[in-house]
Amino acid sequence: MDRIRTVVQIAFVAVTNGYYRGFAEGTIFKGDTKNLCLPGLNCYSCPGALGSCPIGSLQAVSNDRNFHISFYVIGFLALTGTLLGRFVCGWLCPFGLVQDLLFKIPFIKKIRKVPGDRILKGLKYFILAIFVILLPIFVSGSFGQGDPYFCKYICPSGTLMAGWPLMLLNSGLRATAGFLFTWKSIILVAVILISIIIYRPFCRWACPLGAIYGMCNRISLYRYEVDSEKCTQCGKCQSVCKLDIKMYENPNSAECIRCGDCQRACPEGAITVPIMKNKLPIKKEVENE
């Protein structure tokens, strides 16, 4: 399952960032598909991006001096969240893939439980409310427009997918690099280093897109269901879950990225996806591993 998920992630990133000429020339694709949102945290300014990040698009409309509500972006987020929830985070997000690959790097001791984890999980909702919604709407610059605060001051995905490649490929941009680029590079380097030790720290604690999709997990079409008659609460689901979720207590936790590890590990086959009729041959797989 983990290999299949990695293949799907890589394939999706390759397809949605298929403007390879941009990486060669240090330019950005400006075709019609840029008006469409991609489901994950995929920066608009990535040289290869064929679409836009919904968080960036939401801010771009909110910070206009003639403030308009983007019904398209809100509708896209609502539809995607209702259909998939945080399945997007686990299978379709490019920065999620980056963190997954970083966590595969061997380290002396991986950290599973972090002190203050509950408080840190709330940080992404704070970032969503303040940096994505309120600041772009209410705080205007000298030209009467707000900044895309999350993209400009925080987003490590944008720095990795757009900032670093464009700085490397475009000498004109390198000449203009200042404190802001240094600041965002520090954030990115910190996320990279922490991701080697802790599974998906940015997704857990700081991603506003994950916060939106997480709120949809309970109502999304793609959701988990635990059969209480089969479940023995043995704890194997929690033991394999890199996010330490007790599936028998909260199968549709806002933190669950639908990776499928718990479903595969359950010896009783108690964890299912209602919209998928075929269940995995769980017990045999676990025993063979």
C-alpha positions in Angstrom: 0.0 0.0 0.0 2.8 2.4 0.9 4.5 1.8 -2.4 1.3 2.2 -4.4 0.6 5.5 -2.6 4.1 6.8 -3.3 3.7 5.9 -7.0 0.4 7.7 -7.1 1.8 10.8 -5.4 4.8 11.0 -7.8 2.6 10.4 -10.9 0.1 13.1 -9.8 2.9 15.6 -9.1 4.6 14.9 -12.4 1.3 15.4 -14.4 0.2 18.5 -12.6 3.7 20.1 -12.8 4.3 19.0 -16.4 5.6 22.3 -17.8 9.2 21.1 -17.8 10.3 23.9 -20.0 9.8 26.2 -17.0 12.5 24.3 -15.1 14.9 24.7 -18.0 14.3 28.4 -18.5 13.4 29.6 -15.1 10.0 30.8 -16.2 6.4 30.2 -15.1 3.6 28.6 -17.2 0.9 31.1 -18.0 -1.6 29.0 -20.0 -5.3 28.8 -19.5 -5.1 25.9 -17.0 -3.5 28.3 -14.5 -7.0 29.5 -13.8 -7.8 26.1 -12.4 -7.0 25.0 -8.8 -5.1 21.9 -8.0 -6.2 20.0 -4.9 -2.9 20.1 -3.0 -0.5 22.8 -1.8 1.0 23.3 -5.3 2.5 26.8 -5.7 1.3 28.9 -8.6 4.9 30.1 -9.2 6.4 26.7 -9.5 8.1 26.6 -12.9 6.3 23.4 -13.8 2.9 24.1 -12.3 0.0 23.8 -14.7 -2.6 25.0 -12.2 -2.9 27.1 -9.0 -2.8 26.5 -5.3 -6.3 27.0 -3.8 -4.8 28.7 -0.7 -2.9 31.2 -2.9 -6.0 31.7 -5.1 -8.2 32.4 -2.1 -5.8 35.1 -0.9 -5.3 36.6 -4.3 -9.0 37.4 -4.5 -9.4 38.3 -0.8 -6.6 41.0 -0.9 -8.1 42.8 -3.9 -8.9 46.4 -3.0 -12.5 45.8 -4.3 -12.8 42.7 -2.1 -14.7 39.8 -3.8 -15.6 36.4 -2.5 -14.2 33.8 -4.9 -17.1 31.4 -5.2 -15.0 29.2 -7.5 -12.2 28.7 -5.0 -14.6 28.2 -2.1 -16.7 25.9 -4.2 -13.6 23.9 -5.3 -12.5 23.5 -1.7 -15.9 22.5 -0.5 -16.4 20.0 -3.3 -12.9 18.5 -2.9 -13.3 18.4 0.9 -16.7 16.8 0.6 -15.6 14.1 -1.8 -12.1 13.3 -0.5 -11.3 15.1 2.8 -7.6 14.7 3.7 -7.2 11.9 1.2 -5.8 14.8 -0.8 -3.1 15.3 1.8 -2.1 11.6 1.8 -2.2 10.9 -1.9 -2.2 14.1 -4.0 -0.3 16.9 -2.3 3.3 17.5 -3.6 4.5 18.8 -0.3 3.0 15.8 1.5 5.1 13.7 -0.8 8.2 15.6 0.0 7.7 15.1 3.8 6.9 11.3 3.2 10.2 10.9 1.4 12.2 12.8 4.0 10.8 10.6 6.8 12.1 7.6 5.0 15.7 8.8 5.6 17.2 6.7 8.4 17.8 8.4 11.7 19.0 7.3 15.1 15.5 7.7 16.7 12.3 8.8 15.1 10.0 10.8 17.3 6.4 9.6 17.4 4.8 11.5 20.3 5.6 15.2 20.6 5.0 17.1 23.9 2.3 19.7 23.3 1.1 17.9 20.2 -2.6 18.8 20.8 -1.8 22.5 21.1 0.5 22.4 18.0 -2.3 20.8 16.0 -4.4 23.9 16.6 -1.8 26.1 15.0 -2.9 25.3 11.4 -6.4 26.6 12.2 -4.9 29.8 13.6 -2.8 30.2 10.4 -5.9 29.6 8.3 -7.9 32.2 10.1 -5.3 34.9 10.5 -2.8 34.5 7.6 -5.1 33.1 4.9 -8.4 34.9 5.7 -8.3 37.9 8.0 -5.0 39.6 7.2 -5.4 39.6 3.4 -8.9 41.1 3.8 -8.4 43.7 6.5 -4.7 44.7 6.3 -3.9 46.7 3.2 -0.5 47.9 1.9 0.5 51.2 0.4 -1.4 50.5 -2.8 -4.6 49.6 -1.1 -4.2 45.9 -1.5 -3.4 43.2 1.1 -0.6 40.7 0.8 -1.0 37.0 0.4 0.4 36.7 3.9 0.6 32.9 4.2 2.3 32.5 0.8 4.6 35.5 1.3 5.7 34.9 4.9 5.2 31.2 5.7 4.6 28.7 3.0 7.6 26.3 2.7 6.0 24.5 -0.2 6.2 27.7 -2.3 9.8 28.2 -1.3 10.7 24.7 -2.3 8.7 24.4 -5.5 9.0 28.0 -6.7 11.4 30.2 -4.7 14.5 28.0 -4.8 14.1 26.8 -8.4 13.5 30.3 -9.7 16.4 31.8 -7.7 18.7 29.0 -9.1 17.6 29.5 -12.7 17.0 33.2 -12.9 20.0 35.5 -12.2 17.8 38.6 -12.2 15.8 37.2 -9.3 18.9 36.3 -7.4 20.0 39.9 -7.5 16.8 40.9 -5.7 16.8 38.3 -3.0 16.6 39.8 0.5 15.6 39.2 4.0 12.2 37.7 3.1 13.7 35.0 0.9 16.2 34.2 3.7 13.4 34.0 6.2 11.3 31.6 4.1 14.4 29.5 3.4 15.0 29.2 7.1 11.4 28.0 7.6 11.8 25.5 4.8 15.1 24.1 6.1 13.6 23.7 9.5 10.6 21.8 8.1 13.0 19.6 6.1 15.1 18.7 9.1 12.2 18.1 11.4 10.5 16.0 8.7 13.3 13.5 8.9 12.6 12.9 12.6 8.9 13.6 12.9 6.3 12.4 10.3 4.8 15.2 8.4 5.3 18.1 10.8 4.0 20.8 8.5 0.8 18.8 7.7 0.2 18.1 11.4 0.7 21.6 12.7 0.8 24.3 10.1 -0.9 23.6 6.8 -4.1 25.7 6.4 -5.2 23.5 3.4 -5.0 20.5 5.7 -7.1 22.3 8.2 -9.8 22.9 5.7 -9.8 19.3 4.4 -9.5 17.9 7.9 -12.8 19.7 8.9 -14.4 17.7 6.0 -13.1 14.3 7.1 -16.3 13.4 9.0 -18.6 14.2 6.1 -16.5 13.3 3.1 -17.6 10.6 0.7 -14.2 8.9 1.1 -14.2 8.1 4.8 -13.4 5.3 7.2 -15.8 3.2 9.1 -15.0 0.8 12.0 -17.2 -2.2 12.5 -17.7 -2.3 16.3 -18.7 -6.0 16.2 -15.3 -7.0 14.6 -13.1 -4.5 16.3 -11.4 -5.8 19.5 -9.6 -2.5 20.2 -6.3 -4.4 20.1 -4.4 -1.1 19.2 -2.7 -2.3 16.1 -4.2 0.5 14.1 -2.7 3.1 16.4 0.6 1.3 16.5 1.1 1.5 12.7 -0.4 5.0 12.4 2.4 7.5 12.0 0.1 10.2 13.3 -0.8 8.1 16.4 -4.6 8.0 15.7 -6.8 5.6 17.6 -9.0 4.5 14.7 -11.4 2.6 17.0 -12.2 5.8 18.8 -12.1 8.3 15.9 -11.9 6.8 12.4 -12.5 10.1 10.8 -10.1 12.3 12.8 -9.3 15.6 11.3 -5.6 14.5 11.4 -6.1 11.3 9.3 -4.6 11.6 5.8 -6.1 8.3 4.6 -2.8 6.6 4.0 -4.5 3.2 4.6 -1.9 1.7 6.9 -4.4 1.1 9.7 -6.8 -0.7 7.3 -4.0 -3.0 6.1 -2.9 -3.7 9.7 -6.2 -4.5 11.2 -6.2 -8.3 11.9 -10.0 -8.4 12.0 -10.7 -6.4 8.8 -12.8 -4.0 10.9 -11.7 -0.8 9.1 -13.4 -0.2 5.8 -14.2 2.5 3.3 -18.0 2.5 2.8 -17.8 3.5 -0.8 -15.4 0.7 -1.6 -17.0 -2.7 -1.5 -13.8 -4.8 -1.7 -12.0 -5.2 1.5 -8.3 -5.8 1.8 -7.1 -9.3 2.7 -5.7 -7.8 5.9 -4.7 -10.7 8.1 -2.7 -12.6 5.5 -0.7 -9.5 4.5 0.2 -8.7 8.1 1.3 -12.3 8.8 3.4 -12.5 5.7 5.1 -9.2 6.5 
